Amino acid sequence: MDAAISFKTVEVLQGAFKIMAALHLTNYLWPHQAVVRDGTNFDFIVVGGGTAGSVIANRLSEVEHINVLLIEAGGDPPFESDLPGFPILMKRSRYDWNFTTQLNGFKDSCRLQSFYEITQGKMLGGTSSLNYMVYHKGQPRDFDSWADITNDDSWKWENVFKYFLKYEKLEDPQLLHSVEKKYYGTEGFIGINRDHREEIINFLDSYRELGNDVVLDFSELHPVGFAAQTVTISGRSRQSSAYAFLSSAKGRRNLHILKNTLVTKILFDGNKKATGVEVRTEDGETMSFKAKKEVIVSAGVFNTPKLLMLSGIGPQEHLDCHNIEIQ
């Protein structure tokens, strides 16, 4: 199949899923749109309902007397987000921020296109709702090195490992009956399995024949080698942060979720303390909300620094060029 036919096939499938989206087949999974008034106060305001924001909103709202507002620029994940085989259909769509890199004259000079397409999810669950579901915690020595660099022991592997165990729900039979089981949680929110496709097994057999180490999983026991990838898939469904942490919390009366709402500015008081946010709603209305305790920004690797700079936090020379007042 040549590239032109492949692109056409993707367009046809995207069109079909747009029709299915109009039927709202998966709406029952997600929290309803919050009804809020301009100037309303909340204990915590979480900016960005993506991979991290979904977790934060879930954990904070476990405390019944705390009111949490979660603001997400996108909407509900579409039907195809739930299907592990269709992440390519959401790329360059309305569920993607559609970022591209800028030509720097070096690394892109030999490419047919002078830029890279950077995929970032614009919906509940963020990029966890459209990525390829590859799951790996990283190596302990990496965490320990970050602790040394930052002089902060909370980054040490022994201190972060318990949080992995808390949210994981290992389901893969082979791992569950192996010594690797101790590196996974089994009662958490996110289902974890291994890629058992026949072509993957064939690849691993080829590596083994060439004398390479084929291991069951990457861990402290086996930091290097070849293995079938662990994935965030359970019961043939994607285990996004939205599915794991927001769907389960949708009935909480103290969790308010604003969708299709863009935070345009963080508000500060005279002591430079964040006190709230300004937003633009789906209808183009400008509103502001107050935070009694904290504003938590988890808007992704690009939009977080962008929002901070738009709010006056960042390099002075750069902000001066855009006539943004420094906080």
C-alpha positions in Angstrom: 0.0 0.0 0.0 1.6 3.3 -1.1 1.5 6.5 1.0 -1.3 8.2 -1.0 -3.6 5.2 -0.4 -2.6 5.0 3.3 -3.5 8.7 3.8 -6.8 8.3 2.0 -7.7 5.3 4.1 -6.9 7.3 7.3 -9.1 10.2 6.0 -12.0 7.8 5.3 -11.7 6.2 8.8 -11.5 9.6 10.5 -14.7 10.6 8.7 -16.4 7.4 9.8 -15.4 8.0 13.4 -16.6 11.6 13.3 -20.0 10.3 12.5 -19.8 7.8 15.4 -18.7 10.7 17.7 -21.9 12.5 16.9 -23.8 9.5 18.3 -22.0 10.0 21.7 -21.5 6.3 22.2 -18.9 6.7 25.0 -20.3 9.8 26.8 -21.4 7.6 29.7 -17.7 7.1 30.6 -16.9 10.7 31.2 -17.8 13.4 33.8 -20.4 15.9 32.8 -19.5 19.5 31.9 -19.5 21.6 35.1 -21.9 24.5 35.5 -20.0 27.3 37.0 -20.3 31.1 37.4 -17.8 33.8 36.7 -15.8 34.5 39.9 -16.6 31.2 41.6 -14.1 30.1 44.4 -12.6 26.6 44.6 -10.0 25.1 46.9 -7.8 23.9 44.1 -7.8 24.7 40.4 -6.0 22.2 38.2 -5.1 23.5 34.7 -5.0 20.7 32.2 -6.9 17.4 32.4 -4.2 15.3 30.8 -2.0 12.5 31.9 -1.0 14.2 35.2 -4.0 16.5 35.7 -6.4 13.6 35.7 -4.4 11.9 38.5 -4.1 15.1 40.6 -7.8 15.9 40.3 -8.8 12.4 41.3 -6.5 12.3 44.4 -7.5 15.8 45.6 -11.2 15.1 45.3 -10.9 12.0 47.4 -11.2 14.5 50.3 -14.9 15.2 50.4 -14.7 18.7 51.8 -12.2 20.0 49.2 -13.7 21.5 46.0 -11.6 20.9 42.9 -12.0 22.6 39.5 -10.3 20.7 36.6 -10.0 22.8 33.4 -9.3 21.0 30.1 -8.9 22.7 26.7 -10.2 19.7 24.8 -13.3 17.6 25.3 -14.1 13.9 25.9 -11.9 11.3 24.3 -13.5 9.9 21.1 -14.6 6.4 20.5 -11.4 5.5 18.6 -9.3 6.5 21.6 -10.6 3.4 23.4 -9.4 1.1 20.6 -5.7 0.3 21.0 -5.2 -0.2 17.2 -6.3 3.3 16.1 -3.9 6.0 17.6 -2.8 7.1 14.1 -6.4 8.3 13.4 -6.2 10.9 16.1 -2.9 12.4 15.0 -3.4 15.8 13.2 -7.0 15.8 14.2 -9.0 18.0 16.6 -7.9 15.8 19.4 -4.3 16.8 18.8 -2.7 20.2 19.5 -0.9 19.8 16.2 2.4 21.3 17.2 5.3 21.4 14.7 8.9 22.2 15.4 10.7 25.2 13.9 13.5 24.7 11.3 16.8 25.3 13.0 19.0 24.8 9.9 20.8 21.7 11.2 19.0 18.5 12.2 16.2 19.0 9.7 18.4 19.9 6.7 18.2 16.4 5.1 14.5 15.8 5.6 11.8 16.1 2.9 9.8 18.2 5.4 11.7 20.9 7.2 9.8 20.2 10.5 8.7 17.5 12.9 5.1 16.9 13.8 4.8 16.8 17.6 1.7 15.0 18.9 0.1 16.1 22.1 -3.4 15.1 23.2 -6.1 17.8 23.4 -8.8 16.0 25.4 -9.4 14.5 28.8 -6.4 12.2 29.5 -4.2 14.3 27.2 -1.5 12.4 25.4 -2.3 9.2 27.3 -5.6 9.2 25.3 -3.8 9.1 21.9 -0.3 7.7 22.4 0.9 4.2 21.5 0.4 2.9 25.1 4.0 1.8 25.6 4.7 1.5 29.4 8.0 1.6 31.2 8.8 3.0 34.6 12.5 3.8 33.8 15.6 2.5 35.6 16.3 3.1 39.3 19.7 4.6 38.6 18.0 7.3 36.6 15.8 8.4 39.5 18.8 8.2 41.9 20.8 10.4 39.6 18.0 13.0 39.4 17.9 13.0 43.2 21.7 13.8 43.2 21.4 16.5 40.6 18.5 18.2 42.4 19.7 17.5 45.9 16.2 16.2 46.6 15.9 12.7 48.0 12.2 12.5 47.2 13.3 11.6 43.6 15.2 8.5 44.7 13.9 5.2 43.4 13.1 3.9 46.8 10.9 6.9 47.4 9.0 7.0 44.1 8.6 3.2 43.6 5.7 3.0 46.1 3.6 5.4 43.9 4.1 3.2 40.8 2.8 0.2 42.9 -0.2 2.3 44.0 -1.6 3.0 40.5 -0.6 -0.1 38.6 -2.9 -3.2 38.1 -0.7 -5.8 36.5 -2.7 -8.4 34.6 -0.2 -10.2 32.4 -0.2 -13.9 33.4 3.5 -14.5 32.7 4.6 -11.5 34.8 2.2 -12.4 37.6 3.8 -15.8 37.9 7.4 -14.6 37.7 9.9 -13.0 40.0 9.2 -9.7 38.1 5.8 -9.5 39.8 7.4 -7.7 42.8 8.1 -4.7 40.6 4.4 -4.1 39.8 1.3 -3.2 41.7 -1.8 -5.4 41.3 -4.7 -3.3 42.8 -4.3 0.1 41.1 -6.2 2.0 38.5 -4.3 1.3 35.3 -4.2 -2.1 33.7 -0.8 -3.3 32.6 -0.2 -6.1 30.1 2.5 -7.3 27.6 2.4 -7.2 23.8 1.8 -10.9 22.9 1.4 -10.4 19.1 2.9 -13.2 17.0 5.2 -10.9 15.1 6.7 -9.6 18.3 7.4 -13.2 19.5 9.0 -13.9 16.1 11.3 -10.8 16.4 12.4 -11.9 19.9 13.1 -15.4 18.6 15.4 -13.8 15.9 17.2 -11.8 18.5 17.7 -14.9 20.6 19.1 -16.8 17.7 21.7 -14.1 17.2 22.9 -14.5 20.7 21.1 -11.6 22.4 19.6 -11.7 25.8 15.8 -12.0 25.6 14.2 -11.2 29.0 10.7 -11.3 30.4 10.7 -7.7 31.4 13.0 -4.7 32.0 13.7 -4.2 35.8 16.4 -4.0 38.3 17.1 -7.7 37.6 17.3 -7.1 33.8 18.1 -3.5 32.9 19.4 -4.4 29.4 18.1 -6.9 26.8 15.2 -7.5 24.5 11.7 -8.1 25.7 8.0 -7.8 24.7 6.9 -4.3 25.6 4.5 -3.7 28.5 1.5 -1.7 27.5 -1.4 0.2 29.2 -4.1 -2.0 27.7 -6.7 -4.0 29.6 -9.6 -6.0 28.2 -8.7 -4.7 24.7 -9.2 -1.1 25.9 -6.8 1.8 26.3 -6.0 2.6 29.9 -5.7 6.4 29.7 -5.5 8.6 32.7 -8.9 9.9 31.8 -10.4 6.3 31.8 -8.5 5.3 35.0 -8.8 8.4 37.1 -11.7 10.6 35.9 -14.2 8.0 34.8 -14.0 6.4 38.3 -14.5 9.8 40.0 -17.2 11.2 37.8 -19.8 10.9 40.5 -18.0 13.0 43.0 -19.9 16.2 43.8 -16.8 18.1 44.8 -15.0 17.5 41.5 -16.0 20.0 38.8 -14.7 19.6 35.3 -14.7 22.3 32.6 -14.1 20.9 29.1 -13.3 22.8 25.9 -12.1 25.7 28.1 -8.7 27.3 27.6 -6.9 28.9 30.5 -5.3 32.1 29.1 -3.7 33.5 32.2 -2.8 32.8 35.8 -3.9 35.6 38.2 -1.7 36.9 41.0 -2.2 39.1 44.1 0.1 41.9 45.2 2.4 39.4 46.9 2.9 37.5 43.6 0.9 34.5 44.9 -1.3 32.7 42.4 -4.9 33.3 43.3 -6.9 32.1 40.3 -7.1 31.8 36.5 -8.7 33.5 33.6 -10.3 31.3 30.9 -11.9 31.4 27.5 -14.9 29.1 27.3 -16.2 27.1 24.3 -18.6 29.9 23.6 -15.8 32.5 23.5 -16.8 34.0 26.9 -14.0 35.2 29.2 -14.4 34.1 32.9 -12.2 34.0 35.9 -12.1 31.6 38.9 -10.4 31.9 42.3 -8.3 29.3 44.2 -8.4 29.4 48.0 -5.4 27.1 48.3 -3.4 26.5 45.0 -3.4 26.7 41.3 -1.8 23.6 39.9 -0.5 23.8 36.3 -0.3 20.5 34.5 -0.8 21.6 30.9 1.9 19.5 29.2 5.4 20.0 28.2 4.6 22.9 25.7 1.5 24.5 27.1 2.7 24.7 30.7 5.7 27.1 30.0 3.6 28.9 27.4 0.9 29.7 30.0 3.5 30.7 32.6 5.1 33.1 30.1 1.7 34.5 29.1 1.1 35.1 32.8 4.4 37.0 33.2 6.6 34.2 34.5 9.7 33.6 32.3 12.8 35.1 30.7 12.4 38.9 31.0 14.0 39.6 27.6 11.6 37.2 25.9 8.5 38.6 27.7 9.6 42.2 27.0 9.5 41.4 23.3 5.8 40.5 23.6 4.9 43.4 25.9 4.1 41.0 28.7 4.4 42.4 32.2 6.8 40.5 34.5 5.4 39.2 37.7 
